[in-house]
Amino acid sequence: MAWALKLPLADEVIESGLVQDFDASLSGIGQELGAGAYSMSDVLALPIFKQEESSLPPDNENKILPFQYVLCAATSPAVKLHDETLTYLNQGQSYEIRMLDNRKLGELPEINGKLVKSIFRVVFHDRRLQYTEHQQLEGWRWNRPGDRILDIDIPMSVGIIDPRANPNQLNTVEFLWDPAKRTSVFIQVHCISTEFTMRKHGGEKGVPFRVQIDTFKENENGEYTEHLHSASCQIKVFKPKGADRKQKTDREKMEKRTPHEKEKYQPSYETTILTECSPWPEITYVNNSPSPGFNSSHSSFSLGEGNGSPNHQPEPPPPVTDNLLPTTTPQEAQQWLHRNRFSTFTRLFTNFSGADLLKLTRDDVIQICGPADGIRLFNALKGRMVRPRLTIYVCQESLQLREQQQQQQQQQQKHEDGDSNGTFFVYHAIYLEELTAIELTEKIAQLFSISPCQISQIYKQGPTGIHVLISDEMIQNFQEEACFILDTMKAETNDSYHIILK
């Protein structure tokens, strides 16, 4: 009876001691990252712990998974029994991953004859780096501008459909494939393990990565969001030829060990089989619809109907201003970055509001984005518009107003901005950059919503009422913000008009 009472107490003491040891082993992690100690719930919620739980042997050890992924690269011989395999890859070299359909007869019939989507990722194996993955990848981006962490070697791949690489996710690629057909994907990893090592004394070992594949089937809405299978393997990436040298070194070390010591290590296999794991959390699905930057809509000016008379002209749409405001939310700031061709920096400025971005100095932006994009982003943030070389104001003189002015010429004094009975002119601004007669013709045609070919000539009314033909030199000598009244006169030969600036 006394023994039975002590057993639970001993178990409780042992369990308490294990928890204390586990917490003590994690306390240094928070100090390294400068973020304070980690709580147990935070640590257990990390993806790597989910993978460790999912990698435990299932109740049925003979379970056959619906898919199997095989990386055609040899595993290291220096891995102990019951540890996860480790595979060495060369930076930038193409490695084949075979996508195999392992379904039993009648299993998952809903995907027969249909495509599935697979998302490939290169992620950190170390849980400490998983906490700072975003910062680590952004730091790599600035050190290697224009490069990607993961790419697909499309010419060598077989059976993949619609491969995509999101420019905002350097470590992710995806594609569609038919499980009933042969599919092989050749991937290239461009980062090396030592790029993410904290350099303290030199000669530190490189950090391990994981290659993870998540496969999804199509739902009723045509979106690939229903999870089917996930698997991953552990890799290390070396500079070109470095993986071959490392493999040779491990093999030579194992040959020097005694037969008894060799029994504690796994043999080296010619290929690496990815083991089942949990799907990667917070997956961002890439929509199959066209990118907003490549839509098929085109803006065009409508031409005048009938004889193209410019006596009635619609007001042209005002120019759209897209300045960032201090009240802009982080979500709206992300949209603003996309609209203004700064998509590559959206992840860096994920939590920045409009006020945060506007507080950045010119030097700050250049240091973050580089000289070229930094100057462009700074100018866009400050809303610096390119001033036109010349601005003039024009107003169309109506026939009714002209007759009225002729009748009241002796009694009224004509004013530039109206007359005494309340009738007034409405002016439109024309902005000129090239200061040429052709540009002025195009701007006036745009104002009247007619084709430029319908304007035969443009004249300026000179002294004693003469008509002077507008030339490039004359436009270059126009005064800034000069005001003109436009008069139209039907051309004699064809269906066009002469424009007279008064």
Rosetta blueprint (number, residue, H / E / L):
1 M L
2 A H
3 W H
4 A H
5 L H
6 K H
7 L H
8 P H
9 L H
10 A H
11 D H
12 E H
13 V H
14 I H
15 E H
16 S H
17 G H
18 L H
19 V H
20 Q H
21 D H
22 F H
23 D H
24 A H
25 S H
26 L H
27 S H
28 G H
29 I H
30 G H
31 Q H
32 E H
33 L H
34 G L
35 A L
36 G L
37 A L
38 Y L
39 S L
40 M H
41 S H
42 D H
43 V H
44 L H
45 A L
46 L L
47 P H
48 I H
49 F H
50 K H
51 Q H
52 E H
53 E H
54 S H
55 S L
56 L L
57 P L
58 P L
59 D L
60 N L
61 E L
62 N L
63 K L
64 I L
65 L L
66 P L
67 F E
68 Q E
69 Y E
70 V E
71 L E
72 C L
73 A L
74 A L
75 T E
76 S L
77 P L
78 A L
79 V L
80 K E
81 L L
82 H L
83 D L
84 E L
85 T L
86 L E
87 T E
88 Y E
89 L E
90 N E
91 Q L
92 G L
93 Q L
94 S L
95 Y E
96 E E
97 I E
98 R E
99 M E
100 L E
101 D E
102 N L
103 R L
104 K L
105 L L
106 G L
107 E L
108 L L
109 P H
110 E H
111 I H
112 N L
113 G L
114 K L
115 L L
116 V E
117 K E
118 S E
119 I E
120 F E
121 R E
122 V E
123 V E
124 F E
125 H L
126 D L
127 R H
128 R H
129 L H
130 Q H
131 Y H
132 T L
133 E H
134 H H
135 Q H
136 Q H
137 L H
138 E H
139 G H
140 W H
141 R H
142 W H
143 N H
144 R L
145 P L
146 G L
147 D L
148 R L
149 I L
150 L E
151 D E
152 I E
153 D L
154 I L
155 P L
156 M L
157 S L
158 V E
159 G L
160 I E
161 I E
162 D E
163 P E
164 R E
165 A L
166 N L
167 P L
168 N L
169 Q L
170 L L
171 N L
172 T E
173 V E
174 E E
175 F E
176 L E
177 W E
178 D L
179 P L
180 A L
181 K L
182 R L
183 T E
184 S E
185 V E
186 F E
187 I E
188 Q E
189 V E
190 H L
191 C L
192 I L
193 S H
194 T H
195 E H
196 F H
197 T L
198 M L
199 R L
200 K L
201 H L
202 G L
203 G L
204 E L
205 K L
206 G L
207 V L
208 P L
209 F E
210 R E
211 V E
212 Q E
213 I E
214 D E
215 T E
216 F E
217 K E
218 E E
219 N L
220 E L
221 N L
222 G L
223 E L
224 Y E
225 T E
226 E E
227 H E
228 L E
229 H E
230 S E
231 A E
232 S E
233 C E
234 Q E
235 I E
236 K E
237 V E
238 F E
239 K L
240 P L
241 K L
242 G H
243 A H
244 D H
245 R H
246 K H
247 Q H
248 K H
249 T H
250 D H
251 R H
252 E H
253 K H
254 M H
255 E H
256 K H
257 R L
258 T L
259 P H
260 H H
261 E H
262 K H
263 E L
264 K L
265 Y E
266 Q L
267 P L
268 S L
269 Y L
270 E L
271 T L
272 T E
273 I E
274 L L
275 T E
276 E E
277 C L
278 S L
279 P L
280 W L
281 P L
282 E L
283 I L
284 T L
285 Y L
286 V L
287 N L
288 N L
289 S L
290 P L
291 S L
292 P H
293 G H
294 F H
295 N L
296 S L
297 S L
298 H L
299 S L
300 S L
301 F L
302 S L
303 L L
304 G L
305 E L
306 G L
307 N L
308 G L
309 S L
310 P L
311 N L
312 H L
313 Q L
314 P L
315 E L
316 P L
317 P L
318 P L
319 P L
320 V L
321 T L
322 D L
323 N L
324 L L
325 L L
326 P L
327 T L
328 T L
329 T L
330 P H
331 Q H
332 E H
333 A H
334 Q H
335 Q H
336 W H
337 L H
338 H H
339 R H
340 N L
341 R L
342 F L
343 S H
344 T H
345 F H
346 T L
347 R L
348 L L
349 F L
350 T L
351 N L
352 F L
353 S L
354 G H
355 A H
356 D H
357 L H
358 L H
359 K L
360 L L
361 T L
362 R H
363 D H
364 D H
365 V H
366 I H
367 Q H
368 I H
369 C H
370 G L
371 P H
372 A H
373 D H
374 G H
375 I H
376 R H
377 L H
378 F H
379 N H
380 A H
381 L H
382 K L
383 G L
384 R L
385 M L
386 V L
387 R L
388 P L
389 R L
390 L E
391 T E
392 I E
393 Y E
394 V E
395 C E
396 Q E
397 E L
398 S L
399 L H
400 Q H
401 L H
402 R H
403 E H
404 Q H
405 Q H
406 Q H
407 Q H
408 Q L
409 Q L
410 Q L
411 Q L
412 Q L
413 Q L
414 K L
415 H E
416 E L
417 D L
418 G E
419 D L
420 S L
421 N L
422 G L
423 T L
424 F L
425 F L
426 V L
427 Y L
428 H E
429 A E
430 I E
431 Y E
432 L E
433 E L
434 E L
435 L L
436 T L
437 A H
438 I H
439 E H
440 L H
441 T H
442 E H
443 K H
444 I H
445 A H
446 Q H
447 L H
448 F H
449 S L
450 I L
451 S L
452 P H
453 C H
454 Q H
455 I E
456 S E
457 Q E
458 I E
459 Y E
460 K E
461 Q E
462 G L
463 P H
464 T H
465 G H
466 I L
467 H E
468 V E
469 L E
470 I L
471 S L
472 D H
473 E H
474 M H
475 I H
476 Q H
477 N L
478 F L
479 Q L
480 E L
481 E L
482 A E
483 C E
484 F E
485 I E
486 L E
487 D E
488 T E
489 M E
490 K E
491 A L
492 E L
493 T L
494 N L
495 D L
496 S L
497 Y E
498 H E
499 I E
500 I E
501 L E
502 K L
